[in-house]
Amino acid sequence: MLFNILMDFFFFYHIFFIYLQKDIIIMKICAFSDIHGNLDFTIKACDLVLICGDIVPLNIQSFTKPSERWFKNTFIPWCNDLPCDKVVFVGGNHDKWLCNHEEKAREILSTQEKVVYLNCEVYDYKGITIYGTPLCKIFSNWSFMIPYEEQDKIYDSQLPLLPKIDILMSHDSPYGVSDIVLQKDCPWADGSHIGNESLRRFCEKLNPRYNVKGHLHSCSHGCEMLNDTEVYTVSLLDENYKMAYKPLYMEIEPINKN
């Protein structure tokens, strides 16, 4: 008798568990960064591709018309051909045209359903909420670089309005986390933390589940933690702009944000 009751319990528990699982969506995500015009690689089929900046080729990055033509005629078609449903990207410090001619870039993208550009903005895709930022700490004269005080002002003004963020896409690295250059022949590989202090403050307040980022090509490509946030470097090229790393693949389950 007791055996039969227990068997019935486990049977109905199993059916109930299957019922609960049937509507769970697992999102397959591919993330990479710092391609610098190198589109000669393939990715696995997925739901969502995240590109964390520095997309324009090095040899045309300082020239407006060639960068615009490449963006419109090469990059966008390439994104549309990727085996995914959506491509979300942010700019990087080498993306001068994108920084200086953002209105034109958005005009080009206005006809695109698959490709999404974020500049300190939020995008939600089937329950996965993404915040994308191109902002970098200042060194030399590159794009999307503004003082920490101005970065803090942008982030702090948005924080009260932001939903729970699953993925923080950033070009720069948060200070102290995955921000030590490891490539020995790199002139600035001295073992120092060289990440972005403002981005770290923002990430700590935002507390996303994940931060995928580029900029510093040869930092650790494994998972490092910033409090509860998993931080990943996803640059594909090394410090000499040679293909050296593979895209990051993740499977993420949307969570209840209520």
C-alpha positions as CSV (number, residue, x, y, z in Angstrom):
1,M,0.0,0.0,0.0
2,L,2.7,2.5,1.0
3,F,4.8,1.4,-2.0
4,N,1.9,2.2,-4.3
5,I,1.3,5.6,-2.7
6,L,5.0,6.5,-3.1
7,M,5.0,5.4,-6.7
8,D,1.9,7.5,-7.5
9,F,3.5,10.5,-5.8
10,F,6.7,10.2,-7.8
11,F,4.8,9.7,-11.0
12,F,2.7,12.8,-10.6
13,Y,5.7,14.8,-9.3
14,H,7.5,13.8,-12.5
15,I,4.6,14.9,-14.7
16,F,4.3,18.2,-12.8
17,F,8.0,18.8,-13.2
18,I,7.8,18.2,-16.9
19,Y,4.9,20.6,-17.1
20,L,6.8,23.3,-15.3
21,Q,9.8,22.8,-17.6
22,K,7.9,23.0,-20.9
23,D,7.8,26.8,-21.1
24,I,11.4,27.4,-20.0
25,I,13.5,29.0,-22.7
26,I,17.2,28.6,-22.8
27,M,18.8,31.3,-24.8
28,K,22.0,30.4,-26.8
29,I,24.3,33.4,-26.9
30,C,27.6,34.0,-28.8
31,A,29.8,37.0,-27.7
32,F,32.9,38.4,-29.2
33,S,34.7,41.7,-29.6
34,D,37.6,43.5,-31.3
35,I,37.4,42.0,-34.7
36,H,38.9,45.2,-36.3
37,G,37.4,44.3,-39.7
38,N,38.3,40.6,-39.6
39,L,35.1,38.8,-40.7
40,D,36.9,35.6,-41.8
41,F,35.6,33.3,-39.1
42,T,32.5,31.3,-38.4
43,I,30.3,30.9,-35.4
44,K,27.9,28.2,-34.1
45,A,24.2,28.7,-34.6
46,C,22.6,30.6,-31.7
47,D,19.8,32.9,-30.8
48,L,21.8,36.1,-30.1
49,V,25.2,37.5,-31.1
50,L,26.8,40.2,-29.0
51,I,29.7,42.2,-30.4
52,C,31.5,44.4,-27.9
53,G,33.1,47.0,-30.2
54,D,36.1,47.8,-32.3
55,I,34.5,46.5,-35.5
56,V,35.9,48.8,-38.2
57,P,39.1,47.7,-40.1
58,L,42.3,49.3,-38.8
59,N,43.3,50.6,-42.3
60,I,40.1,52.7,-42.8
61,Q,39.1,53.6,-39.2
62,S,40.2,57.2,-39.6
63,F,38.4,57.8,-42.8
64,T,34.7,58.7,-42.9
65,K,33.5,57.5,-46.3
66,P,35.4,54.2,-46.4
67,S,34.2,53.4,-42.9
68,E,30.6,54.2,-43.8
69,R,30.8,52.1,-47.0
70,W,32.3,49.2,-45.1
71,F,29.7,49.4,-42.3
72,K,26.8,49.6,-44.8
73,N,28.0,47.2,-47.6
74,T,30.1,44.7,-45.7
75,F,29.4,44.6,-41.9
76,I,25.6,44.8,-42.0
77,P,25.3,42.1,-44.7
78,W,27.8,39.9,-42.8
79,C,25.7,40.3,-39.6
80,N,22.5,39.4,-41.5
81,D,24.2,36.2,-42.7
82,L,25.2,35.1,-39.2
83,P,23.3,32.0,-38.0
84,C,21.4,33.8,-35.3
85,D,18.1,35.7,-34.8
86,K,19.6,39.0,-33.6
87,V,23.0,40.8,-33.5
88,V,23.5,43.4,-30.9
89,F,26.7,45.6,-30.9
90,V,28.3,48.5,-29.2
91,G,31.1,50.8,-30.5
92,G,34.7,50.7,-29.4
93,N,37.5,53.2,-29.2
94,H,38.7,52.4,-32.8
95,D,35.2,52.9,-34.2
96,K,35.7,56.6,-35.0
97,W,33.0,56.8,-37.7
98,L,30.4,55.3,-35.4
99,C,31.3,57.8,-32.7
100,N,31.4,60.9,-34.9
101,H,28.6,60.0,-37.3
102,E,26.1,58.1,-35.0
103,E,23.1,59.7,-36.6
104,K,24.1,58.3,-40.0
105,A,24.8,54.9,-38.5
106,R,21.3,54.9,-36.9
107,E,19.8,56.0,-40.3
108,I,21.4,53.0,-42.0
109,L,20.3,50.7,-39.2
110,S,16.7,52.0,-39.2
111,T,16.0,49.6,-42.1
112,Q,17.5,46.6,-40.4
113,E,15.4,44.3,-38.3
114,K,18.2,41.9,-37.2
115,V,21.0,44.3,-36.2
116,V,20.7,46.5,-33.1
117,Y,23.1,49.2,-31.9
118,L,23.4,50.3,-28.3
119,N,25.1,53.4,-26.9
120,C,24.3,53.5,-23.2
121,E,21.0,51.9,-23.9
122,V,18.8,48.9,-23.0
123,Y,17.6,46.2,-25.3
124,D,15.4,43.2,-24.4
125,Y,15.3,40.1,-26.4
126,K,12.8,37.4,-25.4
127,G,13.3,38.1,-21.7
128,I,17.1,38.6,-21.8
129,T,17.8,42.3,-20.9
130,I,21.0,43.8,-22.2
131,Y,22.7,47.1,-21.5
132,G,25.4,48.2,-23.9
133,T,28.0,50.9,-23.4
134,P,31.0,51.9,-25.6
135,L,32.5,54.3,-23.0
136,C,36.2,53.9,-22.2
137,K,38.6,55.5,-19.8
138,I,40.8,58.2,-21.4
139,F,44.2,57.4,-22.9
140,S,45.5,59.2,-25.9
141,N,42.9,60.5,-28.4
142,W,40.4,57.7,-29.2
143,S,36.7,57.5,-29.6
144,F,34.1,57.1,-26.9
145,M,36.6,58.3,-24.3
146,I,35.3,60.8,-21.7
147,P,36.3,61.7,-18.1
148,Y,35.2,59.4,-15.3
149,E,33.0,62.3,-13.9
150,E,31.0,62.4,-17.2
151,Q,30.7,58.6,-17.3
152,D,29.5,58.5,-13.7
153,K,26.9,61.2,-14.5
154,I,25.6,59.2,-17.5
155,Y,25.4,56.0,-15.6
156,D,24.0,57.4,-12.3
157,S,21.3,59.3,-14.1
158,Q,20.1,56.1,-15.8
159,L,20.4,53.7,-12.8
160,P,17.0,54.5,-11.2
161,L,15.3,53.9,-14.5
162,L,17.0,50.7,-15.6
163,P,15.3,47.3,-15.3
164,K,17.2,44.2,-13.9
165,I,20.0,43.7,-16.4
166,D,21.1,40.2,-17.4
167,I,24.0,41.1,-19.6
168,L,26.2,44.2,-19.5
169,M,27.9,44.6,-22.8
170,S,30.9,47.0,-22.5
171,H,33.9,47.8,-24.7
172,D,36.1,48.6,-21.8
173,S,36.9,46.4,-18.8
174,P,35.8,47.2,-15.2
175,Y,38.8,48.1,-13.1
176,G,40.4,45.3,-11.2
177,V,38.6,42.5,-13.0
178,S,40.0,40.8,-16.1
179,D,42.0,44.0,-16.9
180,I,45.6,42.8,-16.8
181,V,47.2,42.4,-20.2
182,L,48.9,39.0,-20.3
183,Q,50.6,39.1,-23.7
184,K,54.3,39.3,-22.9
185,D,55.4,41.2,-26.0
186,C,52.9,43.9,-25.4
187,P,54.6,47.2,-24.3
188,W,51.9,47.9,-21.7
189,A,51.8,44.4,-20.2
190,D,53.4,45.3,-16.9
191,G,51.0,43.4,-14.6
192,S,49.0,46.5,-13.7
193,H,45.2,46.7,-13.5
194,I,44.3,49.1,-16.3
195,G,40.5,48.9,-16.4
196,N,37.8,51.5,-16.2
197,E,37.0,52.8,-12.6
198,S,33.6,54.3,-13.7
199,L,32.5,51.1,-15.4
200,R,33.4,49.1,-12.2
201,R,31.3,51.5,-10.1
202,F,28.4,51.1,-12.6
203,C,28.7,47.4,-12.8
204,E,28.7,47.1,-9.0
205,K,25.5,49.2,-8.7
206,L,23.8,47.5,-11.7
207,N,24.8,44.0,-10.6
208,P,24.1,42.3,-13.9
209,R,24.4,38.5,-14.2
210,Y,27.1,38.8,-16.8
211,N,29.5,41.4,-18.2
212,V,31.0,40.6,-21.6
213,K,33.7,43.0,-22.8
214,G,36.7,43.6,-25.0
215,H,39.2,46.4,-25.5
216,L,42.1,44.8,-23.6
217,H,42.6,41.9,-26.0
218,S,44.9,39.5,-24.1
219,C,43.4,39.6,-20.6
220,S,42.2,36.4,-19.1
221,H,39.4,34.9,-21.2
222,G,38.1,32.8,-18.4
223,C,35.4,33.8,-16.0
224,E,36.3,36.3,-13.3
225,M,33.9,37.6,-10.7
226,L,32.9,41.1,-9.7
227,N,30.6,40.5,-6.7
228,D,27.8,38.4,-8.3
229,T,28.7,39.3,-11.9
230,E,30.5,36.9,-14.2
231,V,33.0,38.9,-16.3
232,Y,34.4,37.6,-19.6
233,T,36.9,39.1,-22.0
234,V,35.6,38.2,-25.5
235,S,38.2,39.8,-27.8
236,L,39.1,37.6,-30.8
237,L,42.4,39.3,-31.7
238,D,45.6,39.5,-29.6
239,E,47.6,42.7,-29.0
240,N,49.2,42.4,-32.4
241,Y,45.8,42.2,-34.1
242,K,46.2,38.5,-35.0
243,M,43.3,36.1,-34.5
244,A,44.1,34.3,-31.3
245,Y,40.8,33.6,-29.4
246,K,37.5,32.0,-29.9
247,P,34.0,33.5,-29.3
248,L,32.3,32.9,-26.0
249,Y,29.2,30.7,-26.0
250,M,26.7,30.9,-23.2
251,E,23.3,29.4,-22.5
252,I,21.2,31.6,-20.4
253,E,17.7,31.1,-18.9
254,P,15.6,34.3,-18.6
255,I,14.7,35.0,-15.0
256,N,11.6,36.6,-13.4
257,K,12.5,40.3,-13.0
258,N,9.4,41.2,-11.0
